[in-house]
Every structure is written in C-alpha cells, then in structure tokens.
Amino acid sequence: MNPSFSYRHLYYFWVVAKAGGVSRAAERLGMAVQTVSTQVRELERSLGHALLKPAGRGLVLTEAGEAAVRQADLIFQLGEALPDAVRDAVSAPRLRLAVGVADALPKLVVRRLMQPVMHERALRLRCDDGEFDHLLGDLALHRLDIVLADRPAPSNPNLRLYSHALGASELAWYAPKALTTQARRAFPKSLEQIPVLLPSAHAAVRVRLERWFEKHAIRPHVVGEFEDNALLKTFGAGGMGVFPVAEMVHAELISRYGVKRVGRCEGVEERFYAIGTEKKVHHPLVLRLLPARR
C-alpha cells in the first residue's frame, strides 16, 4: 500500500479540526502556526479537495473536510489500540471462546452449562445474547464458536449446523414471598387464582407448559409473558407473579432472588443444546462443555 497522502499531514489536520482552529492546534502540538497551516495545505493538495474554508475570523470544515475527519477518527482510534493489540499478541497464549446465548435460555442455567470452562486460566470469553435465528446466522458466518439454546438447530440445507445435547432439567414453580402461601394452597389449581408469568411463545418450553396446563385442566391467570428469561425472573421476584424455572438452578435462584419454591411442574423439562458448525467438535473449550467428553 502506497497512500497518496501523508498520515502525518492527516494527523495535523485532525488536530486542527478537533481544536477548532490552526492557532489552537499549533499550541497543542507545540509547533508554529505557519508549520501546521503548511501541513494542512499539503494534505489538501494530495487529496485534491479543500478541507477547511474561512468563516468569519476562523475556519470551518468543508463537506470534504467532514468526511476526512470521520475517517481520521477511525484511523487514529485504531492507532491508539495498536500497542494493546501487540502486547496481547506476545503475552501468554489465550484460549478464545465466542458464545452466542439465546435470549430464551435462563442466564443462571447458562452459567451452570459454562462451568466446565470457567476455571481455564487462559480463557478469553465473549458472550453475545440475542434472538435464536440471528445467533445461528452469526454462527454460520463463523463469528461465534458455539450457540447455547433451548432447542436444536432447525434442519436447513443452506446452514450446516449440528446440535449437541447438553442435558435437561424439570421445571418447578417459584413465587415471591407475598404470594407463596396462596400459591401453595391447592397447587397447581391455585395458578388459576394468582398472577402467573410465562416465557413467551418463542421459548421451546412454552408448548410443554401449555400441555401441562391442559393435562391438569388449569386455566392460568397469566399477567405477563417475557422473551427474555432474566426479565421474567426479575419481574416475578419483584412481586408480579409466580413463574416456572429449571430446578437445576434452585439454589442460585432462591439465594439471588429471594423467592420460594411452590411445587414441581411434573413432566415438563427444559432442554439445553450446544449448536456448532462441526459434526465432530474440535474446539478444545467447546469439547469440555459436552457431557460425553467430561
């Protein structure tokens, strides 16, 4: 690459733009006003466009100048990050893991599923939370190493994705203290009388919950539906209603949210999957997440 302009000239122009004038920029740079002005003119000559124009007693950016400043912002931000990037590259080796977490998956469950890799001293973890389909797209583009979800990947010939079962947990109903006594009385029929919070229809477990209601002839008094499982627990613990959660995180749930267990949701399981782009997993950290490899 042989740019037609000098990055030094670009830097002087950038300081002028940020300082609001040549005189102030010269003060900042510890240089003569004439020297800074000459450097800016050299940049304008090499780019073929005026970047500054007179306005009253000062100077303002032209349209070309505004475009140049936007690009210079990016260039010098990257330049500031260069020392850290070099230092990281020569420091101790890192095991990088980029994980997508489907928003329907309980975050306390995610922490439990990730436990096999959390004590890796060389771990460099990035977690992206989002909609299931969007995460699968990022996975297919290799922006993610793995996606944790409450369902397997759908069959799609255009996306070669493989689902690995991580396990399952039966659900139980939990209530804030103010509703616990009423919820436990004649449970599960009590769910017709007290406010109930449910995961929205985009969660795989919602269909199983609907079947459970039908089996027990219950018409739940639903007052809220949530796509984000963390919000469901937050509103439930805040007193809005009773809610179902995977029993595997019982201890963390009552400790963190101060709720009480009402009763089991027998026969209703929440299932967990790791979805990747390889049928045979090679990433060493992803291998640790799979029960068959532990």
N, C-alpha and C positions, 0 to 999 in steps of 0.2 A: 504494500500500500504506500503510495506516494502522494499525500494530500497536496492540493494546490495552495494551501494557506498554512500559516504557522500557528501552532497551538499556543505559543507564547503571545502572539498578537491577539488570538481569541480570548486568552485569559485577561489581558489588559482591557479589552473591550467589555468583557463580562463584569469586571470590577467597576468600570465606568458606569455601566447600566445599573448595577446594584447600589453604587454610591450616589447616583443621581447627578453626576457631572464629572468633567475631567479634573477640575481642581481638587475635589474631594477624593477622587480615585488616586490622584498623584500623591496626596497626603498619606492615604492608606498604604500605598506601595513604596513610599519613601523615594519618589522619583520626581524629576522635573515635569512640570505641566506639558512643556513642549515635547518631551520624550514620549509621554503617554499618548498625546494627541497624534504624534507621528506613527506610533504603533497601530492605533485605530485606523488611521488612513491607509496604512499598508494592508490591513485586513480587508477594508472596503475595496481596495484596488484588486486584491486577489480574488475576492468573491464577485466583483463586478456590480455591486449594488451599494448605495448609501445606507448606512445602518443608523445614523444619527442625523437629525435636522434641527436648525435653530428654532427656538420657541421663546419669544421674549428675550430675556437676558441669558437663558440657558439652552440646553439641548434636550430633545426628546427622541424616543426611538421611532424609526420608520417601521412600516409593516415588515420589511426585510429584517430590521433590527430586532423586532419582537420574535420573529421566527428563529433568529440566530441565538437570542437569549434562551429560548426554550430548549434548544439543542445543547447549548453550553451548560445549562443546568444539569442535564442528564450526563454529559461528558465529565463534568467535574465532580458530580456525585459518585460516579463510578471510580474516578481517580482517587477520591477520599477512601473508598472501600478497598483499594488495591493493597495497601500494606497489610490489612487484616486478612485478606484472601491469601496472600503469600505466606503469612505467618501460619495460618491454618494448614496450608498445604505441606509445610515442612515440620509441623508439630506431630504429636503421636497419631498414629493411624486411627481413623474413625469408622465405625460401622453405621452407615446411614440407613434409615428406615423411614419411608414416606407412607403414612397410613391414612386411608380415607375412612371416615366413620359415618355411617348412615344415620340421619337425624332421628330415625325411629328407634334406634338402639339405645337402651338405658346407659348413661355415662358411667354409672357405678359398675355395670357389667363390663363395659369396655376396659375399665381399669383392671378388673379381675382377669379378663382374657389376655391383657397385655403383660400380666405379672411375670411370665417366664422370661421376658427380655428386659425388664425394668432395672435389673441389677447389673446389666452389662456396662462395665466401666467406660468402654469406648463408644457407647451408644450416642448417636446424633439423631434424635427423633423429630419428625414433623407430622403433625396431625391436622387433617383437613376435615371439617364437619360439613355435611351438605346433603342434598337430595340424592337418593339412591342412583337414579339414572345418570345424573351429572357426574357422580363419582366413577361410575362404570366407564363413562366416556374418557375421563382423565386416566383411568387405569389402562384402557386400550391404547392411549397415546403415550403410555409409559411415564406419565407424570407422577404416578403412585406405584408403590411396590405391592400393595395389598389393600383390599377394601373389607372392612368388618361390617356385617349386615345381619338383619333378622330373617333373611331369605336367601336362597341360592340365586345365582345369576340366571336370567331367562335364557332360553335357547335362542341363539341368534347367529346365523352363519357368517355374518359380517364381523362379529366380535368373538374371537376365540378366547373365551373366558372359562375358567374352571373353578368350581366351588368345592371347598374342603370343610366338612362339618367340624365344628369346634365343641359341640355339646348342646345341652338344653337344660332348662330349669322350669319347674312347675311354678305357676303364679300363685300369689296369695293377695288378699285384700288388706289394705292398711288405711288407718284413719287418724286424723288429728285428735288430740286428747278430748276435745269438746264433743266429738261425735262417736267416740269409741264405745261407750256404754250402749247407746242407742243402736249402733251398727251391730254389736254382738248379740243383741236381743233378737231371737228368732232368725238368726243369719242362716241362709242367704236371702230369705224373704224380706229382710229389713232393707235391702237395696232398692225396694220399691218406695220406701218412705223417706229415705235420707238422700241428700245430693250425692251424685256419682260422677266421677271424672273418668274419661276413657281416652285411650290413644285414638287418633283419627283413622279413617279407613285406609290410609296409605301404609299403616303398620300391619305386618303379616299376621300378628296375633289378634287383630280386631275380629276377623272372621271366626276364630276359635272362641272368642269371648261371646259373640252373638249366638253361636251354637250352644254354649254353656247356659246362657240365659233361657234359650228355648227349652233345653232339657229340663231345667228346674222351674219352668213356667213363670219366669220373672220378667216383669216389665220395669227395667231400672229407671230411676228418676235422674236422667242424665242432664247435668247442668253445664258441662264443659267437655270439649274434645280438643286434643292437642297433637300437633305433628311432632313437636319436639318433646321427647320424653322427660328431659330435665325440667321443662316448664310445667309439665303435668305434676311432677312430684312437688315442685315449689308451690304451686297453687293449692295442691292438696294439703300439704303440711301447713300452709297458711290459713287453713280452716274452710276452704271452699267445698271440700267433699272427700269421700273415700275413693281409693284408686287401686288398681292392680299393679303389682311389681313382681319381677322374678325373685323367688325365695332365696336364690343363691347369694343375694346381697343383703339379706335380712339384717345382719349385724351392723353393716355400714349405714343402712337406711335408718334404723331407729336411733343410731348414735348421731348421725348428721342432721336428720330432720325432726327428731323428737316425736315420731308417730308411733302408733300401736298396731300390732297385728290383729286383724279381725277374724280371719278364717281362711282356709285354703280354697283355691279355685280348682278343685279336683279335675284332673283330666286335661287341663289347659296348660300347654307347655309353650315357653318362648324358646325358639331355636336360634342358634348362632352359627355364622359361617364366615370363613375367610375366603375371599374371592381373588384369584390371581390370573395371570396370563400364561402360566405354565402348568401343564398337567403334572409334571414331576417338578416339585419345588426345589430351587437351587439356592435362593437367598438364605444365608445361614440364620438370620434372625426370624424370618418367616417360618423356617423349619421348626424352630423352638416353640412357635405358637400352636403347632398342630399336635393334638393329643397323641396320635400314633407315634410321634417322634420323641415324646418326652421320656 
